[in-house]
Amino acid sequence: MRHPSGQAHMNDQQFDRIAALAYSESGIRLVREKKLMVQSRLRHRLRALSIDTFSIYADHVTSTQGIDERRYMISALTTNVSQFFREAQHFDMLCDALLPTFRERIRTGQRIRIWSAGCSNGQEPYSVAMHLLSLEPSLADADFRILATDIDPNVIAFAQQGKYAPAQLKGVPKSHLHGFTMAHPDDGGDRVMSERLKTVVSFRELNLFDDWPMQFPFDAIFCRNVVIYFDQPTQERLWPRFSTRIRPGGLLFLGHSERIAEPGAHGFRSCGPTAYTKTAPSHFNSR
Ligand SMILES: C[S@@+](CC[C@H](N)C(=O)[O-])C[C@H]1O[C@@H](n2cnc3c(N)ncnc32)[C@H](O)[C@@H]1O
């Protein structure tokens, strides 16, 4: 249906179809109170497809031919708010717990891996990289990588470019701005992440509810401010999967309002605000 304003209007039934699809595709839970937000975020998809009504859009996006549109729809519905050095106490915890191990691994040529799961525009993995490289510069020449993944292809493309406006760089310590970013030649104030950072951080599109192709254990997983968009049963599906991917003694960090209800049931022990140590053996061997 079209509103007198000429804009497409979404009714409850159309909202429910779209919300059910978003849930089954991405785990994101959309409640009816979000209808106006969903309507406004998807209007540009209707315009892009020259579709007049949400009824036709819902038919299209749920059909077999709608496979590409489902990706755009999820991208439009994700909330990508992030910032550099958000909840920075986790970076200190990471270094306090694991830097000695990392130094030993550098010495013996072993792999060091961190995963930023739900990395949005890249501020989180670049912050982890800056923090670790500033404390241990020899990581740059070691077998050290940060995998950064997100379901939203637009944020992955942005993060790969690694170019941020001054407002987005708020939170980056001055010394890191000079040490790890360069002024962008074209525009006033924008800065680009250095090649040193870009070599360490690899970005990939990945839905957390698809198969995970990574065949090695992580030393730490950051999955912060992501599961807040999922309901409890959906969150519970993730904990055992994260648990199998973290080395014993490794760390899982969640966002400030996120919790594992029963950490012990998944081989975790709480070790600080929204931080968990993996206590049980990993699914993968330790190399
Ligand atoms: C609010 S941002 C959090 C960014 C960063 N971790 C932080 O704390 O600043 C949430 C991110 O989770 C991603 N996301 C939501 N559902 C996802 C899923 N099923 N698989 C992978 N990423 C997902 C969104 O695209 C979004 O970029």
The ligand as an SDF file (V2000), in Angstrom:
LIG
                    3D

 27 29  0  0  0  0  0  0  0  0999 V2000
   26.7470   -2.9650   16.6050 C   0  0  0  0  0  0  0  0  0  0  0  0
   27.8600   -3.7390   15.4820 S   0  0  0  0  0  0  0  0  0  0  0  0
   29.1950   -4.1890   16.5880 C   0  0  0  0  0  0  0  0  0  0  0  0
   30.5480   -3.8470   16.0140 C   0  0  0  0  0  0  0  0  0  0  0  0
   31.7340   -4.1290   16.9470 C   0  0  0  0  0  0  0  0  0  0  0  0
   31.8190   -5.5160   17.3040 N   0  0  0  0  0  0  0  0  0  0  0  0
   31.6670   -3.2540   18.1860 C   0  0  0  0  0  0  0  0  0  0  0  0
   31.4200   -3.7550   19.2760 O   0  0  0  0  0  0  0  0  0  0  0  0
   31.8470   -2.0390   18.0580 O   0  0  0  0  0  0  0  0  0  0  0  0
   27.0400   -5.3160   15.1960 C   0  0  0  0  0  0  0  0  0  0  0  0
   27.5250   -6.0130   13.9260 C   0  0  0  0  0  0  0  0  0  0  0  0
   27.0670   -7.3690   13.9370 O   0  0  0  0  0  0  0  0  0  0  0  0
   26.8060   -7.7560   12.6060 C   0  0  0  0  0  0  0  0  0  0  0  0
   25.9390   -8.9390   12.5780 N   0  0  0  0  0  0  0  0  0  0  0  0
   24.6340   -9.0230   12.9210 C   0  0  0  0  0  0  0  0  0  0  0  0
   24.1700  -10.2730   12.7060 N   0  0  0  0  0  0  0  0  0  0  0  0
   25.2210  -10.9940   12.2430 C   0  0  0  0  0  0  0  0  0  0  0  0
   25.3700  -12.3540   11.8340 C   0  0  0  0  0  0  0  0  0  0  0  0
   24.3570  -13.2180   11.8630 N   0  0  0  0  0  0  0  0  0  0  0  0
   26.5870  -12.7540   11.3890 N   0  0  0  0  0  0  0  0  0  0  0  0
   27.6210  -11.8870   11.3500 C   0  0  0  0  0  0  0  0  0  0  0  0
   27.5410  -10.5900   11.7150 N   0  0  0  0  0  0  0  0  0  0  0  0
   26.3430  -10.1540   12.1520 C   0  0  0  0  0  0  0  0  0  0  0  0
   26.1630   -6.5160   11.9950 C   0  0  0  0  0  0  0  0  0  0  0  0
   26.2370   -6.4920   10.5930 O   0  0  0  0  0  0  0  0  0  0  0  0
   26.9540   -5.3790   12.6600 C   0  0  0  0  0  0  0  0  0  0  0  0
   27.9840   -4.9140   11.8300 O   0  0  0  0  0  0  0  0  0  0  0  0
  1  2  1  0
  2  3  1  0
  2 10  1  0
  3  4  1  0
  4  5  1  0
  5  6  1  0
  5  7  1  0
  7  8  2  0
  7  9  1  0
 10 11  1  0
 11 12  1  0
 11 26  1  0
 12 13  1  0
 13 14  1  0
 13 24  1  0
 14 15  1  0
 14 23  1  0
 15 16  2  0
 16 17  1  0
 17 18  1  0
 17 23  2  0
 18 19  1  0
 18 20  2  0
 20 21  1  0
 21 22  2  0
 22 23  1  0
 24 25  1  0
 24 26  1  0
 26 27  1  0
M  CHG  2   2   1   9  -1
M  END
$$$$
